[in-house]
Amino acid sequence: MAGLAVIMFIALFAFGGELMGWRDPDGQVQLALFMSFLFGIIAAYRARG
């Protein structure tokens, strides 16, 4: 399941603008995607421990 999440994150991060049609000249959407992925990792780590 983690592998699927990583693949989906990379696909959205790299090709999300083309696939979803958003415009991101300042990189704010990519920053939001990265931060949500990072916070998801932190939350999962804390839930296990």
N, C-alpha and C positions, 0 to 999 in steps of 0.2 A: 504494500500500500504506500509506503514511503517513496518507493521508486516511481510510482505513478504520479505522486504529488510533485516530485522533483521534475519529472518530465513535463508535466502540465505547467509548472512555474516557468521553466526555461522557455517553453513554447510561447507562453503569454508575454514573458519579459522581452523576448527577442522579436517575435512576430505579432504581438497583440495589436499593434496599430494597424497592421495590414489585415489581420483577421477580423477584428472588431470594428475597425473604421474610426478609431479615435485619433485625434491630432494632439501630439505631445511635444511641442517645440522646446519646452523648458525641462522636460524629463520628470515632471511631477507625477505622472501616472506610473512611470517605471519605479520611482522612489516609493510610491504608495504600495505597489505590488511587492517590492523587496521588503519593506517594513512589515507588511502583513504576513509574509512568509516567515520572516525572522521572529515576529511575535508569536506565530503559531508554533514554531520550534520551541521557543521558551515556555509557552503554556503547556505543551506536551511533556517537556522535560520536568516541569514542576508538578504536573499531575501524576507522573510516575513515581516521583520521589516523595 
